[in-house]
Amino acid sequence: MGVISGLAAAAAYLLGSISFAIVVSRAMRLPDPRSYGSGNPGTTNVLRTGHKLAAALTLAGDAGKGWLAVWLAALFAPATIPLAAACVFLGHLFPVFHRFQGGKGVATAAGVLLGIDLWLGLGTIAAWATVALVLRYSSLAALVASAAAPLLAWYLKMALEVIMVVGFMALLLVWRHRDNIARLLAGKEARIGAKPPSPPEDPSAA
């Protein structure tokens, strides 16, 4: 079981380390998402280029890898689902392929939650969408969804280890949004879809 757990953890982490914001941006000859806006390689920042398809592909890729890691664990070693969930999320935050400088994990977390339980995922996404659509702050929506996810997992009477992993991801999400929290409190946080002034071009795309 130790070998299986190790393989599951490694596979999930490597899968999580694929940053679709960077991959999609390079493929579509867009600026490196780490070079403009918030500097975060994620869907919201890619959307600031005005390229909606790139943002959609980033969202699908980052969420898809979270779901895939959990699905593969469920298929081959169900006991490793919580471990795989945590490791694919950590891979996104600290990707080995990108000098351990990753995104904030919102889309990947959503994919993980959908993989664990459909209602858990949909409920958390609904919390995010409500705040995002009404207030148009992606960071605030992520913080509200982070608080809602472990509570929803508890309400759905999931296994303790699942609730703990969901809570672990929620705490990491809040920590990764610490700069956004400061900007929200200062009234300086950018809204969804806001473009940064004159995004620099990615030299590698030339």
The 8 nearest C-alpha neighbors of each residue, nearest first, counted from 0:
[[1, 3, 2, 4, 5, 76, 78, 79],
 [0, 2, 4, 3, 5, 6, 7, 79],
 [3, 1, 5, 4, 0, 6, 7, 8],
 [4, 2, 0, 6, 5, 1, 7, 76],
 [5, 3, 7, 1, 2, 6, 0, 8],
 [6, 4, 2, 8, 3, 7, 9, 1],
 [5, 7, 3, 9, 8, 4, 10, 2],
 [6, 8, 4, 10, 5, 9, 11, 83],
 [7, 9, 5, 11, 83, 6, 10, 86],
 [10, 8, 12, 6, 11, 7, 5, 13],
 [11, 9, 7, 13, 12, 8, 6, 14],
 [12, 10, 87, 14, 8, 83, 68, 9],
 [11, 13, 90, 87, 86, 15, 9, 14],
 [14, 12, 16, 10, 15, 11, 9, 90],
 [13, 15, 11, 16, 12, 17, 10, 87],
 [14, 16, 90, 87, 91, 12, 13, 17],
 [15, 17, 94, 90, 91, 13, 14, 95],
 [16, 18, 15, 14, 19, 94, 96, 91],
 [19, 17, 20, 21, 16, 22, 91, 61],
 [18, 20, 22, 57, 21, 23, 60, 61],
 [21, 19, 57, 40, 41, 23, 18, 22],
 [20, 22, 24, 19, 18, 23, 25, 31],
 [21, 23, 19, 25, 24, 20, 26, 18],
 [24, 22, 26, 20, 25, 21, 19, 27],
 [25, 23, 29, 21, 27, 26, 22, 28],
 [24, 26, 28, 22, 23, 27, 21, 29],
 [25, 27, 23, 24, 28, 22, 29, 21],
 [26, 28, 24, 25, 29, 23, 53, 22],
 [29, 27, 25, 204, 26, 24, 30, 205],
 [28, 30, 24, 27, 25, 31, 204, 201],
 [31, 29, 201, 200, 32, 24, 28, 199],
 [30, 32, 33, 201, 34, 24, 21, 29],
 [33, 31, 40, 34, 38, 30, 35, 45],
 [32, 34, 38, 31, 39, 40, 35, 37],
 [33, 35, 32, 31, 38, 199, 30, 36],
 [36, 34, 38, 198, 33, 32, 37, 199],
 [37, 35, 195, 38, 44, 34, 47, 198],
 [36, 38, 39, 35, 44, 33, 34, 32],
 [39, 37, 33, 35, 36, 34, 32, 40],
 [38, 40, 37, 102, 33, 41, 44, 32],
 [41, 39, 102, 32, 20, 33, 101, 38],
 [40, 42, 20, 102, 39, 44, 43, 45],
 [41, 43, 54, 45, 58, 44, 57, 46],
 [44, 42, 46, 45, 41, 191, 47, 54],
 [43, 45, 47, 46, 42, 41, 39, 36],
 [46, 44, 42, 47, 54, 43, 48, 32],
 [45, 47, 54, 43, 44, 48, 49, 51],
 [48, 46, 194, 44, 49, 45, 192, 193],
 [49, 47, 46, 50, 45, 194, 44, 198],
 [48, 50, 47, 46, 51, 194, 192, 45],
 [51, 49, 48, 53, 52, 46, 54, 45],
 [50, 52, 54, 53, 46, 49, 55, 48],
 [53, 51, 55, 54, 50, 56, 57, 46],
 [54, 52, 56, 51, 55, 50, 57, 23],
 [53, 55, 57, 51, 42, 46, 45, 52],
 [56, 54, 52, 58, 57, 53, 51, 59],
 [55, 57, 59, 53, 58, 54, 60, 52],
 [58, 56, 54, 19, 20, 60, 55, 59],
 [57, 59, 55, 61, 56, 42, 60, 62],
 [60, 58, 56, 62, 57, 63, 61, 55],
 [61, 59, 63, 57, 58, 62, 19, 56],
 [60, 62, 107, 58, 63, 64, 106, 59],
 [63, 61, 110, 107, 106, 65, 59, 60],
 [64, 62, 60, 66, 65, 61, 59, 110],
 [63, 65, 67, 66, 61, 62, 68, 60],
 [66, 64, 111, 110, 107, 62, 63, 68],
 [65, 67, 110, 114, 111, 63, 69, 64],
 [68, 66, 64, 70, 69, 65, 63, 71],
 [69, 67, 71, 65, 11, 70, 66, 64],
 [68, 70, 72, 66, 67, 114, 71, 80],
 [71, 69, 67, 73, 72, 68, 114, 66],
 [72, 70, 74, 68, 73, 69, 67, 75],
 [71, 73, 69, 76, 80, 74, 75, 70],
 [74, 72, 77, 70, 71, 76, 75, 80],
 [73, 75, 71, 72, 70, 76, 77, 69],
 [74, 76, 72, 73, 71, 77, 70, 79],
 [75, 77, 72, 78, 73, 79, 74, 80],
 [78, 76, 73, 79, 80, 72, 75, 74],
 [77, 79, 76, 80, 81, 73, 72, 82],
 [80, 78, 82, 77, 81, 76, 72, 83],
 [79, 81, 83, 72, 82, 77, 78, 69],
 [82, 80, 84, 83, 79, 161, 164, 85],
 [83, 81, 79, 85, 84, 80, 86, 8],
 [82, 84, 86, 80, 11, 8, 85, 81],
 [85, 83, 81, 82, 86, 87, 69, 111],
 [84, 86, 82, 88, 83, 87, 89, 81],
 [87, 85, 12, 89, 83, 88, 11, 84],
 [88, 86, 15, 11, 12, 90, 89, 84],
 [87, 89, 91, 85, 86, 90, 15, 107],
 [90, 88, 86, 92, 91, 87, 93, 85],
 [91, 89, 15, 16, 12, 94, 87, 93],
 [90, 92, 15, 16, 88, 89, 94, 93],
 [91, 93, 101, 89, 102, 90, 103, 94],
 [92, 94, 99, 90, 101, 100, 91, 89],
 [95, 93, 16, 99, 90, 96, 91, 97],
 [94, 96, 99, 97, 98, 16, 93, 90],
 [97, 95, 94, 98, 16, 17, 99, 18],
 [98, 96, 99, 94, 95, 100, 101, 16],
 [97, 99, 100, 95, 96, 94, 93, 101],
 [98, 100, 93, 94, 95, 97, 101, 96],
 [101, 99, 98, 93, 97, 94, 92, 102],
 [102, 100, 92, 93, 91, 94, 99, 40],
 [103, 101, 40, 92, 39, 104, 41, 91],
 [102, 104, 175, 105, 92, 172, 101, 176],
 [103, 105, 107, 102, 106, 108, 92, 91],
 [104, 106, 108, 107, 103, 109, 141, 172],
 [107, 105, 62, 109, 108, 61, 104, 58],
 [108, 106, 62, 65, 61, 110, 104, 109],
 [107, 109, 111, 105, 110, 106, 104, 112],
 [110, 108, 106, 112, 107, 111, 120, 62],
 [111, 109, 62, 66, 65, 107, 113, 108],
 [110, 112, 65, 66, 108, 114, 109, 113],
 [113, 111, 120, 115, 109, 114, 110, 119],
 [114, 112, 120, 117, 110, 116, 111, 115],
 [115, 113, 66, 111, 112, 69, 116, 70],
 [114, 116, 112, 113, 111, 69, 117, 119],
 [115, 117, 119, 113, 118, 114, 112, 120],
 [116, 118, 113, 120, 119, 121, 114, 115],
 [119, 117, 121, 120, 116, 122, 113, 123],
 [120, 118, 116, 122, 117, 121, 112, 123],
 [119, 121, 113, 112, 117, 123, 118, 122],
 [120, 122, 124, 118, 123, 119, 125, 117],
 [123, 121, 125, 119, 124, 120, 118, 126],
 [122, 124, 126, 120, 125, 144, 121, 148],
 [123, 125, 127, 121, 126, 122, 128, 120],
 [126, 124, 128, 122, 123, 127, 121, 129],
 [125, 127, 123, 129, 144, 124, 128, 122],
 [128, 126, 140, 124, 144, 125, 130, 129],
 [127, 129, 131, 125, 130, 126, 132, 124],
 [130, 128, 126, 132, 131, 127, 125, 133],
 [129, 131, 140, 133, 128, 127, 132, 134],
 [132, 130, 135, 128, 140, 136, 134, 129],
 [133, 131, 135, 129, 130, 128, 134, 136],
 [132, 134, 130, 131, 135, 129, 128, 136],
 [133, 135, 131, 136, 130, 132, 190, 129],
 [136, 134, 131, 191, 190, 132, 133, 137],
 [135, 137, 190, 139, 131, 138, 134, 191],
 [136, 138, 140, 139, 131, 191, 141, 135],
 [139, 137, 141, 140, 136, 142, 179, 176],
 [140, 138, 142, 141, 136, 137, 143, 130],
 [139, 141, 127, 130, 137, 143, 131, 138],
 [140, 142, 138, 144, 139, 143, 127, 145],
 [143, 141, 145, 139, 144, 140, 173, 138],
 [142, 144, 140, 146, 145, 141, 147, 139],
 [145, 143, 147, 141, 127, 126, 146, 142],
 [146, 144, 169, 142, 143, 147, 148, 141],
 [145, 147, 143, 144, 148, 142, 149, 169],
 [146, 148, 144, 150, 145, 149, 151, 143],
 [147, 149, 151, 150, 145, 123, 146, 144],
 [150, 148, 152, 166, 151, 165, 162, 147],
 [151, 149, 153, 147, 152, 148, 154, 146],
 [150, 152, 154, 148, 153, 149, 147, 155],
 [153, 151, 149, 155, 150, 154, 162, 157],
 [152, 154, 156, 150, 151, 155, 157, 149],
 [155, 153, 151, 156, 152, 150, 157, 149],
 [154, 156, 152, 153, 157, 151, 119, 118],
 [157, 155, 153, 154, 152, 158, 159, 151],
 [156, 158, 155, 152, 153, 159, 161, 162],
 [159, 157, 161, 160, 162, 156, 153, 152],
 [158, 160, 162, 161, 163, 157, 153, 156],
 [159, 161, 163, 162, 158, 164, 81, 157],
 [162, 160, 164, 158, 163, 159, 81, 165],
 [161, 163, 159, 165, 160, 164, 152, 149],
 [164, 162, 166, 160, 161, 165, 167, 159],
 [165, 163, 167, 161, 166, 162, 168, 160],
 [166, 164, 162, 168, 167, 163, 149, 161],
 [165, 167, 169, 163, 149, 164, 168, 162],
 [168, 166, 164, 170, 165, 169, 163, 171],
 [167, 169, 171, 165, 166, 170, 172, 164],
 [170, 168, 145, 166, 172, 167, 171, 165],
 [171, 169, 173, 167, 172, 168, 166, 174],
 [172, 170, 174, 168, 173, 169, 175, 167],
 [173, 171, 169, 175, 174, 170, 168, 176],
 [172, 174, 176, 170, 171, 175, 142, 169],
 [175, 173, 171, 177, 176, 172, 170, 169],
 [176, 174, 172, 173, 177, 103, 171, 178],
 [175, 177, 179, 173, 174, 178, 180, 172],
 [176, 178, 180, 174, 179, 175, 173, 181],
 [179, 177, 181, 180, 176, 182, 175, 183],
 [178, 180, 182, 176, 181, 177, 183, 138],
 [181, 179, 183, 177, 178, 182, 176, 184],
 [180, 182, 178, 184, 179, 183, 185, 177],
 [183, 181, 188, 187, 185, 179, 184, 180],
 [184, 182, 186, 180, 188, 185, 181, 179],
 [183, 185, 181, 182, 186, 180, 187, 188],
 [184, 186, 182, 183, 187, 181, 188, 180],
 [187, 185, 183, 184, 188, 182, 181, 189],
 [188, 186, 182, 185, 183, 189, 184, 181],
 [187, 189, 182, 183, 186, 190, 179, 136],
 [190, 188, 193, 187, 191, 136, 192, 182],
 [189, 191, 136, 135, 193, 192, 188, 137],
 [192, 190, 135, 193, 136, 137, 189, 43],
 [191, 193, 47, 46, 190, 194, 43, 49],
 [194, 192, 191, 190, 47, 189, 195, 46],
 [195, 193, 47, 192, 196, 48, 49, 36],
 [196, 194, 36, 198, 197, 193, 47, 35],
 [195, 197, 198, 194, 36, 35, 199, 193],
 [196, 198, 195, 199, 194, 35, 200, 36],
 [199, 197, 35, 196, 195, 200, 36, 48],
 [200, 198, 197, 35, 201, 34, 30, 31],
 [201, 199, 30, 202, 198, 29, 31, 204],
 [200, 202, 30, 203, 204, 31, 199, 29],
 [203, 201, 204, 205, 200, 30, 31, 199],
 [202, 204, 201, 205, 25, 31, 30, 200],
 [205, 203, 202, 201, 28, 25, 29, 30],
 [204, 203, 202, 201, 28, 200, 29, 30]]
